[in-house]
Amino acid sequence: MRAQPEQAADAWPEKRGNPISVPKSNARRVLLLVLGCALLPCVCLASLLVGARPVAVSTAIDALFSYDGSVAEHIIVRDYRLPRTLLGLLCGAAFGVSGALIQAATRNPLADPGILGVNAGAAFFVTIAVGLLGLTSVGATIWFAFLGAIVVTVLVYLVGASGRHGAQAVSPIRLALSGVAISAVLSGIGSSITLLDPQAFDAMRHWQIGTISGRNISDVIAVAPFIVFGLVLSLLAARSLNAVALGEDLSRSLGTDPLKTRLLVIVAVTLLCGAGTAAAGPISFVGLMVPHAVRWFTGPDQRLIIPFTLICSPILMLTADIAGRLVVFPDELEAGIVTAFLGAPMLIALVRSTRARAL
């Protein structure tokens, strides 16, 4: 009896010995959905309230619906914390979903836009735009971010596939090392560019670490259409990614073109990482941590992983941003530093697990 594509896709990780996949039940999925839907509005509200100047809940609600420009708390909430919260929602979803897409398309558990250098490529081209061309607005630099994201995506894969066996020799660790190496080179060159121009250095020193602070509503409007379109493409690619996980020959027999699916993923990742990096800087590990955590609840079905990642990634991003405001209060720690502290141990554990399976 011929297996259905969805059934075969669900069974694929267990057959390949994926240690993250365990028998799943609908109860876990419902639990994750309830937790996600409950936590997301809570962290959004906390993002509006927490900071160097705490704001009461009633004051924040008045600032949103009965704005008074003469009240300092209203200005803080409406002009500073609201754009920051919206940007956290958008960029969190962008980085998380792009990580899920890359992991599914490459079948690489170590894949993440930051680890594979996609964010670094976008950041490098933005650095060129700011440091050499004098561009400063998100609306102007976002196009350079798109170009950098797609160039480095292709470059990392070519470097990872180079060697005697070509594309057949590409392993998760090889791709990760290629991404880290290219990221280091681009980061060094980018730092040199900013150090040559004190004004560019001052404008980019916080952005290069990764932060959603200091943006206004016009920056949110500039990136929102690209991120939303990238998320729509990601949801459309979910079913095809289930088939691609079975291998190219079987996916073609099921009516899915692996090349078209990967091209769709590249377009989506370019939009998500380019827009997210242009607005918030090269924040890493969100796309690594959230898809792995979600997969424990949902199983390997991309039709569940991508939507649940879409809900959970903004929670992590805003939580990291809020934690950064509290750790060194009344100063702030950038969200990119907090996510690095959380994600680095997980990356080490995944690398050790991958190496152990290869022995």
C-alpha positions as CSV (number, residue, x, y, z in Angstrom):
1,M,0.0,0.0,0.0
2,R,1.4,3.4,-1.0
3,A,2.2,5.8,1.8
4,Q,0.7,9.2,1.7
5,P,3.2,12.1,1.5
6,E,2.2,13.5,4.9
7,Q,2.6,10.2,6.6
8,A,5.9,9.5,5.0
9,A,7.2,13.0,5.9
10,D,6.1,12.5,9.5
11,A,8.0,9.3,9.6
12,W,11.2,10.5,8.0
13,P,13.1,11.8,11.1
14,E,12.3,8.8,13.2
15,K,13.6,6.6,10.4
16,R,16.8,8.6,10.2
17,G,17.4,8.4,13.9
18,N,16.8,12.1,14.7
19,P,17.2,12.3,18.5
20,I,14.9,15.3,18.8
21,S,11.9,13.4,17.4
22,V,9.9,11.5,19.9
23,P,6.3,10.2,19.7
24,K,4.0,13.3,19.7
25,S,0.4,13.7,20.7
26,N,-2.2,16.3,20.0
27,A,-2.1,17.2,23.7
28,R,1.5,18.6,23.2
29,R,0.4,20.6,20.2
30,V,-2.6,22.0,22.0
31,L,-0.4,22.8,25.0
32,L,2.1,24.7,22.9
33,L,-0.7,26.6,21.1
34,V,-2.3,27.6,24.4
35,L,1.0,28.7,25.9
36,G,2.0,30.6,22.8
37,C,-1.3,32.5,22.5
38,A,-1.2,33.3,26.2
39,L,2.4,34.4,26.5
40,L,2.5,36.5,23.3
41,P,0.1,39.3,24.5
42,C,1.7,39.1,28.0
43,V,5.3,39.8,26.7
44,C,3.9,42.5,24.4
45,L,2.3,44.3,27.4
46,A,5.5,43.8,29.5
47,S,7.5,45.4,26.6
48,L,5.3,48.5,26.9
49,L,5.6,48.7,30.6
50,V,9.2,47.7,31.5
51,G,12.1,50.1,31.1
52,A,14.2,52.8,32.8
53,R,10.9,54.6,33.5
54,P,8.2,52.0,34.5
55,V,4.7,52.7,33.2
56,A,1.4,51.5,34.8
57,V,-0.9,49.3,32.8
58,S,-3.7,51.9,32.8
59,T,-1.3,54.5,31.6
60,A,-0.1,52.3,28.8
61,I,-3.7,51.7,27.7
62,D,-4.4,55.4,27.7
63,A,-1.3,56.1,25.7
64,L,-2.5,53.7,23.0
65,F,-6.1,54.7,22.8
66,S,-6.3,58.2,24.4
67,Y,-2.9,59.7,23.5
68,D,-2.0,63.0,25.1
69,G,1.3,64.4,23.9
70,S,1.7,66.5,27.0
71,V,2.0,63.4,29.2
72,A,5.6,62.0,29.3
73,E,4.5,58.4,29.9
74,H,2.3,58.6,26.8
75,I,5.3,59.8,24.7
76,I,7.4,57.0,26.1
77,V,4.9,54.3,25.3
78,R,3.6,55.6,21.9
79,D,6.8,56.9,20.4
80,Y,9.4,54.6,21.8
81,R,8.2,51.3,23.3
82,L,5.3,50.6,20.8
83,P,7.6,50.7,17.7
84,R,10.1,48.6,19.7
85,T,7.5,46.0,20.5
86,L,6.1,45.9,17.0
87,L,9.7,45.5,15.7
88,G,10.3,42.7,18.1
89,L,7.2,40.9,16.9
90,L,8.2,41.2,13.2
91,C,11.9,40.5,13.6
92,G,11.4,37.7,16.0
93,A,9.0,36.0,13.5
94,A,11.4,36.7,10.6
95,F,14.5,35.2,12.3
96,G,12.7,32.2,13.8
97,V,10.8,31.2,10.6
98,S,13.9,31.7,8.4
99,G,15.8,29.3,10.7
100,A,13.0,26.7,10.4
101,L,13.0,27.0,6.6
102,I,16.8,26.6,6.4
103,Q,16.8,23.6,8.7
104,A,14.0,22.0,6.6
105,A,15.5,22.8,3.2
106,T,19.0,21.6,4.0
107,R,18.1,18.9,6.5
108,N,20.7,20.5,8.8
109,P,19.9,20.7,12.5
110,L,22.6,23.3,13.0
111,A,21.1,25.7,10.5
112,D,20.4,29.3,11.6
113,P,20.6,32.6,9.7
114,G,23.2,33.8,12.1
115,I,25.3,30.6,12.1
116,L,25.2,30.2,8.4
117,G,26.2,33.8,7.8
118,V,23.0,35.0,6.2
119,N,22.6,37.7,8.8
120,A,26.3,38.6,8.6
121,G,26.0,39.0,4.8
122,A,23.0,41.3,5.2
123,A,24.8,43.3,7.9
124,F,28.0,43.6,5.8
125,F,26.1,45.1,2.9
126,V,24.2,47.5,5.2
127,T,27.6,48.5,6.7
128,I,28.8,49.4,3.2
129,A,25.6,51.4,2.6
130,V,26.0,53.4,5.8
131,G,29.8,53.7,6.0
132,L,30.7,54.3,2.4
133,L,27.5,55.6,0.8
134,G,26.1,57.6,3.8
135,L,22.7,56.0,3.8
136,T,21.0,55.9,7.2
137,S,17.3,55.1,6.9
138,V,16.0,51.5,7.0
139,G,14.1,52.1,3.8
140,A,17.3,52.8,2.0
141,T,19.5,50.2,3.5
142,I,17.0,47.3,3.3
143,W,17.8,46.7,-0.4
144,F,21.5,46.3,0.5
145,A,20.5,43.8,3.2
146,F,18.5,41.7,0.7
147,L,21.5,41.6,-1.7
148,G,23.9,40.6,1.1
149,A,21.6,37.9,2.4
150,I,21.2,36.2,-1.0
151,V,24.9,36.5,-1.9
152,V,26.2,35.0,1.3
153,T,23.5,32.2,1.2
154,V,24.8,31.1,-2.1
155,L,28.5,31.6,-1.1
156,V,28.2,29.5,2.1
157,Y,26.6,26.6,0.2
158,L,29.3,26.7,-2.5
159,V,32.1,26.8,0.1
160,G,30.4,24.0,2.1
161,A,30.0,21.9,-1.1
162,S,33.5,22.4,-2.4
163,G,35.9,19.5,-2.3
164,R,36.4,16.1,-3.8
165,H,32.8,14.9,-3.4
166,G,31.0,18.2,-4.2
167,A,27.5,18.7,-3.0
168,Q,27.3,15.1,-1.7
169,A,30.0,15.9,0.9
170,V,28.0,18.7,2.5
171,S,27.4,18.0,6.2
172,P,25.7,20.0,8.9
173,I,29.0,20.8,10.6
174,R,30.7,21.7,7.3
175,L,28.0,24.2,6.4
176,A,28.1,25.6,9.9
177,L,31.9,26.0,9.8
178,S,31.6,27.7,6.4
179,G,29.0,30.1,7.7
180,V,31.1,30.9,10.8
181,A,34.2,31.5,8.7
182,I,32.5,33.8,6.2
183,S,30.8,35.6,9.0
184,A,34.1,36.3,10.7
185,V,35.6,37.6,7.5
186,L,32.7,39.9,6.8
187,S,32.5,41.1,10.4
188,G,36.2,42.1,10.3
189,I,35.9,44.0,7.1
190,G,32.7,45.6,8.3
191,S,34.3,46.7,11.5
192,S,37.2,48.2,9.6
193,I,34.8,50.2,7.4
194,T,33.0,51.7,10.5
195,L,36.2,52.5,12.3
196,L,37.3,54.7,9.4
197,D,34.3,56.9,9.8
198,P,33.5,58.0,13.4
199,Q,29.9,59.0,12.5
200,A,29.2,55.6,10.9
201,F,30.7,53.9,13.9
202,D,28.5,55.8,16.3
203,A,25.4,55.1,14.2
204,M,26.1,51.4,13.9
205,R,27.8,50.3,17.1
206,H,24.5,49.2,18.8
207,W,22.9,47.9,15.6
208,Q,25.8,45.6,14.9
209,I,25.3,43.8,18.2
210,G,21.6,43.4,17.5
211,T,18.9,45.5,19.0
212,I,15.3,46.6,18.5
213,S,15.6,49.8,20.4
214,G,16.0,53.3,18.9
215,R,13.6,52.7,16.0
216,N,10.5,54.6,15.1
217,I,7.2,53.7,13.5
218,S,8.5,54.6,10.0
219,D,11.1,51.9,10.4
220,V,8.4,49.4,11.3
221,I,6.4,50.4,8.3
222,A,9.5,50.1,6.0
223,V,10.2,46.4,6.9
224,A,6.7,45.1,7.7
225,P,5.5,44.4,4.0
226,F,8.7,42.4,3.2
227,I,8.5,40.4,6.4
228,V,4.8,39.7,6.0
229,F,5.3,38.6,2.4
230,G,8.2,36.4,3.5
231,L,6.1,34.7,6.2
232,V,3.3,34.0,3.6
233,L,5.8,32.4,1.3
234,S,7.1,30.3,4.2
235,L,3.6,29.0,5.0
236,L,3.1,28.2,1.4
237,A,6.3,26.2,1.3
238,A,5.5,24.0,4.3
239,R,3.8,21.2,2.5
240,S,6.5,21.0,-0.2
241,L,9.3,20.9,2.5
242,N,7.7,17.8,3.9
243,A,8.1,16.1,0.6
244,V,11.7,17.4,0.1
245,A,12.6,15.8,3.4
246,L,12.1,12.4,1.8
247,G,14.8,12.9,-0.8
248,E,14.7,14.3,-4.3
249,D,13.6,11.2,-6.1
250,L,10.7,10.4,-3.9
251,S,9.6,14.1,-3.7
252,R,9.5,14.2,-7.5
253,S,7.4,11.1,-7.5
254,L,5.0,12.8,-5.1
255,G,4.6,15.8,-7.4
256,T,7.0,18.2,-5.7
257,D,9.9,19.9,-7.5
258,P,12.8,20.2,-5.1
259,L,14.5,22.9,-7.1
260,K,11.4,25.1,-7.1
261,T,10.9,24.5,-3.4
262,R,14.4,25.5,-2.5
263,L,14.2,28.6,-4.7
264,L,11.0,29.6,-2.9
265,V,12.8,29.0,0.4
266,I,15.7,31.2,-0.7
267,V,13.4,34.0,-1.7
268,A,11.5,33.8,1.7
269,V,14.8,33.6,3.7
270,T,16.2,36.6,1.8
271,L,13.1,38.7,2.5
272,L,13.0,37.7,6.2
273,C,16.7,38.0,7.0
274,G,17.2,41.0,4.9
275,A,14.4,43.0,6.4
276,G,15.0,41.8,9.9
277,T,18.7,42.5,9.8
278,A,18.2,46.0,8.3
279,A,15.9,46.9,11.2
280,A,17.3,45.1,14.2
281,G,20.9,44.1,13.2
282,P,22.3,40.6,12.9
283,I,20.6,38.9,15.9
284,S,21.6,35.2,16.0
285,F,20.3,31.9,17.6
286,V,16.5,32.8,17.4
287,G,16.3,30.7,14.3
288,L,18.2,27.9,16.0
289,M,16.5,27.7,19.4
290,V,12.8,28.1,18.5
291,P,12.4,25.6,15.7
292,H,14.1,22.9,17.8
293,A,11.9,23.6,20.8
294,V,8.8,23.7,18.6
295,R,9.7,20.4,17.0
296,W,9.7,18.7,20.3
297,F,6.0,19.5,20.6
298,T,4.8,19.2,17.0
299,G,7.0,16.5,15.5
300,P,8.6,16.9,12.1
301,D,5.6,18.2,10.1
302,Q,6.6,21.6,8.6
303,R,2.9,22.5,8.3
304,L,3.0,22.7,12.1
305,I,6.6,23.7,12.8
306,I,6.5,26.9,10.7
307,P,3.2,28.3,12.1
308,F,4.1,27.5,15.7
309,T,7.6,29.0,15.2
310,L,5.8,32.1,13.9
311,I,4.0,32.4,17.2
312,C,6.9,31.4,19.6
313,S,9.8,33.3,18.0
314,P,8.5,36.8,18.8
315,I,8.0,35.6,22.4
316,L,11.7,34.8,22.6
317,M,12.8,38.0,20.9
318,L,10.7,40.3,23.2
319,T,11.7,38.3,26.3
320,A,15.3,38.7,25.4
321,D,14.8,42.5,24.9
322,I,12.9,42.8,28.2
323,A,15.6,40.8,30.0
324,G,18.2,43.2,28.6
325,R,16.4,46.1,30.1
326,L,16.3,44.5,33.6
327,V,19.8,42.9,33.8
328,V,21.8,46.1,33.9
329,F,18.9,48.4,35.0
330,P,18.7,51.4,34.5
331,D,20.9,50.8,31.5
332,E,20.1,48.3,28.8
333,L,21.7,45.2,27.3
334,E,21.1,44.6,23.6
335,A,18.8,41.7,22.7
336,G,21.5,40.2,20.5
337,I,23.7,39.6,23.5
338,V,20.9,38.0,25.5
339,T,20.0,35.6,22.6
340,A,23.7,34.7,22.2
341,F,23.9,33.7,25.9
342,L,20.9,31.5,25.5
343,G,21.7,30.1,22.1
344,A,25.4,29.3,22.4
345,P,24.9,26.3,24.9
346,M,22.3,24.9,22.6
347,L,24.5,25.1,19.6
348,I,27.3,23.3,21.5
349,A,24.9,20.5,22.5
350,L,23.7,20.1,19.0
351,V,27.2,20.0,17.6
352,R,28.2,17.3,20.1
353,S,25.1,15.3,19.2
354,T,25.7,15.6,15.5
355,R,29.4,14.6,15.8
356,A,28.4,11.6,18.0
357,R,26.0,10.3,15.3
358,A,28.7,10.7,12.7
359,L,31.1,8.4,14.5
